[in-house]
């Protein structure tokens, strides 16, 4: 009868467990009674009350958790023990089952009274217990259970469901809004490195908690698949010329990867097949574009903290910000100008630029726009009015202040040297990734490069009509065919480096003299020389993956992307120590087996020939060291991550904290 009554009462009882509470079980004493004490610390940090299910046999006190308040009712138990009573050991398992399961094993003797934790309030009433001991002892009362045999208590399982606290979000620093304004952006339109930077840098900044918008012209050459996805955002007419002539400004929008792309639409200026035609047509086109981009920001009511413009095509933006737009919302933005290539400056007749830009007369002076008395220099004006001037490598930032590389602006740049900052470019490692590149015959990473690069080398030789021979070194050249790229040096050394162990592949277009020279070499060294006079993205990917070394012997190079891509694909760069090439390629040192490429300093064909021979010597005589350098290059960080952080720090410095 007592067993039945005990069972009924147990079903109605609830027990609360308080976090970080030491729970002491009730000692049961008698003559020659063995009492075992247990201290159980149960630490629970839920936001909601954990629910516990307790199964105890025979007849322990079982109580269920409540959400807000947990009160322990008075429990009276009488314990009657026989002579030489042995207290049975009990093992209590407390299993916490949130998103992750945690098990706690507790040894209890016998049936403890457990207090419950609650998130808001937990009140515990006094528990009065009586015992057969002579001293004042707090024991649980129970109805007498007659037994002359030891009581065995089976293990008790207590299950708690406790939610795991969510991890705190990573602090990406202050948020700023930046509007990029430039003449090209991959994948919409690209002719050089500017298109790559306008594509990859905004994406990297978007990942750093930046609000980014890119503004470029809506050229007719933009692929139709992008044109179809553009959304019309509005249009208006804008005063442009000095005589008050107005022009239509349409705004089309496209979004991808957290970046908003706005296209300035005007058939009169952007109906040509290519982004650049000739200076006579390009001057009016980019005067219009610089002003229309800022007018579009005001029209969309999107006020950036910083306006970041690129090269001479957008160099009038800082001047417009401080003159025509100084009393508008966008006029409060800071201005950053990046020089990707100082050779191109937008120099034209002063009166023509003054008419098309409608800029005030006071900006046309020798310290700002005017050059050689009769001409105006758009890039020079942007340098004068920008808040920060950046170049695409640290070495190039110093070189442009010298007579050799200053392109006539060295004195002007030295005057503004306090605001010049060099930040080396990165590459889009999602696009240029040999591990996922679908254009390759065999994908690879730094672990499989030695094996799979041979597969890509064979595929390259077969596709370009070269002799299939794994033992030959394949040297690639991917470039615009102009004298800036050091092609006169290449022409000089080709007859000397071509032997039965060497193959050369050239990809690019440019000056006719270089195109014809490379076609001549292809005919002369059939099977070992290929001149691919065009630009084909698929062929470029396969050259990077299939060649052993890549030539970049530039006369000057603001940054250079080909050497970064070649390292990403495990091709050893052979470069001249100038601009970004010097910043990104460490010369190979045979004595301690360090470095990631072969370099030469002075612009001489003999030094290029020596650098190529040093590369060939290591390739044929010490392949182990060559392969180790290939792996080092592939593991080198050439992404935009670090560079984007430098740009963000610069933006934050330019704008007030809030």
Secondary structure, 3 states (H helix, E strand, C coil): CHHHHHHHHHHHCCCEECCCEEEECCCCCCCCCCCCCCEEEECCCCCCCCCCCEECCCCCCCCCCCCCCCCCCCCCCCCCCCCCCCECCEEEEEEEECCCEEEEEEEECCCCCCEECCCCCCCCCCCCCCCCCCCCCCCCCCCCCCCCCCECCCCEEEEECCCCCCCCCCCCCCCCEEEEECCCECCCECCCHHHHHHHHHHHHHHCCCCEEEEEEECCCCCCHHHHCCCEEEEEEEEECCCCCCEEEEEEEEEEECCEEEEEEECHHHHCCCCCCCCHHHHHHHHHHHHHHHHHHHHHCCCCCCEEEEECHHHCCHHHHHHCCCCCCCHHHCEEEEEECCCCCCCEEEHHHHHHHHCCCHHHCCCCCCEECCCEEEHHHHHHHHCCEEEECCHHHHHHCCCCCCCCCCHHHHHHCHHHEEECCCCCCCCCCCCCCCCCCCCCCCCCCHHHHHHHHHHHHHHHCCCCCCCCCEEEEEECCECHHHCHHHHHHHHHHHCCCCEEEEEECCECHHHHHHHHHHHHHCCCCEEEECCCCHHHHHHHHHHCCEEEECCCCCCCCCHHHHHHHCCCEEEEECCHHHHHHCCECECCCCECCEEEECCCCHHHHHHHHHHHHHHHHHCHHHHHHHHHHHHHCCCCCHHHHHHHHHHHHHHCCCC
